[in-house]
Amino acid sequence: MKLAVVGTGYVGLVSGTCFAELGNDVICVDKLKDKVEQLNRNEIPIYEPGLEELVRKNKEAGRLAFTTDLKEAVKEAEVVLIAVGTPETETGAANLSFVYAVAEEIGEALDDTFKVIVNKSTVPVGTGEAVEGIVRKRKPEANIDVSSVPEFLREGSAVNDTFHPDRVVIGTSSEKAASMLKELHLPLTDNIVITDPRSSEMIKYASNAFLATKISFINEIANICDLYDADVHAVAKGMGLDHRIGPKFLHAGIGYGGSCFPKDVKALKYLAEDKGYHPNILQAVNDVNEIQSRKMVEHLDRIFDGDISGRTIAILGLAFKPNTDDMREAPSLKIIQELMERGASIRAFDPIAKENAEQMLPDEVEYAESALAAIDGADAAFLVTEWDECKAITPGQWKNSLKQPVVVDGRNALDKESLKAEGIIYHGIGRK
């Protein structure tokens, strides 16, 4: 099948490359000339394990190309996927200006041949209808069907998620479009849900909001565990063995970040409030997450009796999760800001996200070249992102490197007992 993918961010670049790997002819479009030239040199602008090799392989095979020429890409395609960003606005609503701008350009580029236009971006309910209206305004006689196929990719494992999806959701009112999109996705899975466009758009938001709810719920429980000397690890294990609950996303820590959960929870909340309904659960999910990262600083206050001014704090990990360089809504940003406001000095380490972090953090932040270099001589260390290099520090290395043996584990990823046996003052989130 011939595909045009508009947008070369996480979703567009990964999806387009993986569809090419399945044998489709894919043209990825981006309006940024420098970015397209970079991709044509096999230089990947994002960090995603396995992606660079796939891009190179499929470009060499002639199945994958990059261009700024949207009109030519649409002309060649049977299916056009819109995969541009929908960032959060000040109100919490999704900013659809990029989606609508692409829809206008597609309308101008269409010829008389049939095209399926697919919203791959995360968009509010009713966006598919709006996109069709924009396209038809540009070309009233357009021979198109507009459908929705939301993505469920996790940064850091997006390639694997594309090839091994739990399900594929297709939202369309057209049997022809449903047949084409089912054929496109069957090599990935036969677990395909075909529904109406509005329901498919809601499935995406509801899925992310539910996962965010599980995270905020277990973080709330962890905070209560701290008050009553219980261990959230044991609590989560006991809960997760109930098949109605399950163990996934019951990992207490410093809250969720990234480009999806924060904005999708707020966008769904906005959609509800726009119709006069106040979603109390979504509000609580957001509120818990807003305060959770600062719980790490509260642990430091208890250890140092509220006096952290002038102390050097090692921050291990800056990206919002491992295996990505994405700093969007990263908990590290809030943690570092509060520590610096309290007079602490920051020495940070991240194996991938340093370049992005430097653009978002104060110039006073010092960056270390390794995890061990970051903790050397520090008064305390925060594990913020559970990179393997950070988790690999041995109890002896913690003790010998730190000026004072204080470790605050924001991801509950370290072995508490072995650290305590070495004389480390260990604080986790909800870990007694």
ChimeraX attribute file (.defattr): number of C-alpha atoms within 10 A of each C-alpha:
attribute: neighborCount
match mode: 1-to-1
recipient: residues
	/A:1	15
	/A:2	18
	/A:3	25
	/A:4	27
	/A:5	29
	/A:6	28
	/A:7	24
	/A:8	27
	/A:9	15
	/A:10	21
	/A:11	27
	/A:12	25
	/A:13	23
	/A:14	24
	/A:15	25
	/A:16	27
	/A:17	31
	/A:18	23
	/A:19	24
	/A:20	26
	/A:21	20
	/A:22	16
	/A:23	14
	/A:24	18
	/A:25	21
	/A:26	30
	/A:27	28
	/A:28	28
	/A:29	28
	/A:30	21
	/A:31	14
	/A:32	12
	/A:33	13
	/A:34	11
	/A:35	18
	/A:36	22
	/A:37	14
	/A:38	13
	/A:39	22
	/A:40	17
	/A:41	10
	/A:42	16
	/A:43	14
	/A:44	19
	/A:45	15
	/A:46	15
	/A:47	17
	/A:48	18
	/A:49	15
	/A:50	14
	/A:51	20
	/A:52	18
	/A:53	11
	/A:54	18
	/A:55	26
	/A:56	18
	/A:57	17
	/A:58	22
	/A:59	19
	/A:60	11
	/A:61	12
	/A:62	11
	/A:63	20
	/A:64	26
	/A:65	22
	/A:66	22
	/A:67	20
	/A:68	19
	/A:69	14
	/A:70	21
	/A:71	16
	/A:72	15
	/A:73	25
	/A:74	28
	/A:75	17
	/A:76	17
	/A:77	22
	/A:78	18
	/A:79	25
	/A:80	26
	/A:81	26
	/A:82	27
	/A:83	29
	/A:84	26
	/A:85	23
	/A:86	21
	/A:87	19
	/A:88	18
	/A:89	13
	/A:90	8
	/A:91	10
	/A:92	18
	/A:93	22
	/A:94	22
	/A:95	18
	/A:96	19
	/A:97	13
	/A:98	16
	/A:99	24
	/A:100	20
	/A:101	13
	/A:102	20
	/A:103	23
	/A:104	20
	/A:105	16
	/A:106	26
	/A:107	23
	/A:108	18
	/A:109	17
	/A:110	21
	/A:111	16
	/A:112	11
	/A:113	12
	/A:114	14
	/A:115	22
	/A:116	22
	/A:117	26
	/A:118	25
	/A:119	26
	/A:120	25
	/A:121	23
	/A:122	28
	/A:123	25
	/A:124	22
	/A:125	19
	/A:126	13
	/A:127	20
	/A:128	23
	/A:129	14
	/A:130	15
	/A:131	24
	/A:132	20
	/A:133	18
	/A:134	20
	/A:135	26
	/A:136	19
	/A:137	14
	/A:138	17
	/A:139	18
	/A:140	11
	/A:141	12
	/A:142	19
	/A:143	14
	/A:144	21
	/A:145	20
	/A:146	25
	/A:147	30
	/A:148	28
	/A:149	24
	/A:150	24
	/A:151	22
	/A:152	21
	/A:153	18
	/A:154	16
	/A:155	23
	/A:156	19
	/A:157	16
	/A:158	23
	/A:159	22
	/A:160	16
	/A:161	17
	/A:162	23
	/A:163	17
	/A:164	12
	/A:165	18
	/A:166	14
	/A:167	15
	/A:168	22
	/A:169	26
	/A:170	25
	/A:171	27
	/A:172	24
	/A:173	15
	/A:174	14
	/A:175	10
	/A:176	12
	/A:177	22
	/A:178	19
	/A:179	11
	/A:180	14
	/A:181	24
	/A:182	19
	/A:183	13
	/A:184	16
	/A:185	21
	/A:186	12
	/A:187	12
	/A:188	19
	/A:189	15
	/A:190	14
	/A:191	13
	/A:192	17
	/A:193	14
	/A:194	19
	/A:195	16
	/A:196	16
	/A:197	24
	/A:198	18
	/A:199	17
	/A:200	22
	/A:201	28
	/A:202	17
	/A:203	16
	/A:204	21
	/A:205	24
	/A:206	15
	/A:207	15
	/A:208	18
	/A:209	26
	/A:210	17
	/A:211	17
	/A:212	24
	/A:213	22
	/A:214	18
	/A:215	24
	/A:216	28
	/A:217	20
	/A:218	22
	/A:219	25
	/A:220	18
	/A:221	20
	/A:222	26
	/A:223	20
	/A:224	15
	/A:225	19
	/A:226	16
	/A:227	11
	/A:228	11
	/A:229	11
	/A:230	17
	/A:231	18
	/A:232	26
	/A:233	20
	/A:234	11
	/A:235	16
	/A:236	20
	/A:237	14
	/A:238	12
	/A:239	15
	/A:240	16
	/A:241	11
	/A:242	10
	/A:243	8
	/A:244	8
	/A:245	11
	/A:246	14
	/A:247	15
	/A:248	11
	/A:249	17
	/A:250	22
	/A:251	23
	/A:252	28
	/A:253	26
	/A:254	29
	/A:255	25
	/A:256	23
	/A:257	21
	/A:258	19
	/A:259	19
	/A:260	23
	/A:261	21
	/A:262	22
	/A:263	24
	/A:264	27
	/A:265	25
	/A:266	23
	/A:267	24
	/A:268	24
	/A:269	23
	/A:270	21
	/A:271	18
	/A:272	14
	/A:273	12
	/A:274	11
	/A:275	8
	/A:276	9
	/A:277	11
	/A:278	14
	/A:279	14
	/A:280	9
	/A:281	13
	/A:282	19
	/A:283	13
	/A:284	14
	/A:285	23
	/A:286	22
	/A:287	12
	/A:288	17
	/A:289	23
	/A:290	17
	/A:291	12
	/A:292	22
	/A:293	22
	/A:294	21
	/A:295	18
	/A:296	21
	/A:297	19
	/A:298	13
	/A:299	19
	/A:300	22
	/A:301	13
	/A:302	11
	/A:303	17
	/A:304	13
	/A:305	10
	/A:306	13
	/A:307	14
	/A:308	21
	/A:309	13
	/A:310	12
	/A:311	16
	/A:312	21
	/A:313	27
	/A:314	30
	/A:315	27
	/A:316	30
	/A:317	27
	/A:318	29
	/A:319	31
	/A:320	26
	/A:321	21
	/A:322	21
	/A:323	20
	/A:324	20
	/A:325	23
	/A:326	23
	/A:327	23
	/A:328	17
	/A:329	18
	/A:330	24
	/A:331	27
	/A:332	27
	/A:333	19
	/A:334	15
	/A:335	21
	/A:336	24
	/A:337	15
	/A:338	14
	/A:339	20
	/A:340	18
	/A:341	11
	/A:342	16
	/A:343	14
	/A:344	19
	/A:345	22
	/A:346	22
	/A:347	22
	/A:348	27
	/A:349	27
	/A:350	26
	/A:351	22
	/A:352	18
	/A:353	20
	/A:354	19
	/A:355	12
	/A:356	15
	/A:357	23
	/A:358	13
	/A:359	10
	/A:360	11
	/A:361	14
	/A:362	13
	/A:363	8
	/A:364	10
	/A:365	15
	/A:366	14
	/A:367	18
	/A:368	20
	/A:369	12
	/A:370	15
	/A:371	22
	/A:372	20
	/A:373	16
	/A:374	25
	/A:375	29
	/A:376	20
	/A:377	17
	/A:378	22
	/A:379	22
	/A:380	25
	/A:381	27
	/A:382	25
	/A:383	24
	/A:384	32
	/A:385	27
	/A:386	23
	/A:387	21
	/A:388	11
	/A:389	14
	/A:390	21
	/A:391	15
	/A:392	13
	/A:393	13
	/A:394	15
	/A:395	20
	/A:396	13
	/A:397	14
	/A:398	23
	/A:399	20
	/A:400	14
	/A:401	17
	/A:402	22
	/A:403	15
	/A:404	16
	/A:405	22
	/A:406	24
	/A:407	27
	/A:408	23
	/A:409	26
	/A:410	27
	/A:411	18
	/A:412	22
	/A:413	18
	/A:414	22
	/A:415	13
	/A:416	18
	/A:417	12
	/A:418	14
	/A:419	20
	/A:420	14
	/A:421	10
	/A:422	15
	/A:423	15
	/A:424	20
	/A:425	17
	/A:426	22
	/A:427	22
	/A:428	27
	/A:429	27
	/A:430	26
	/A:431	20
	/A:432	16
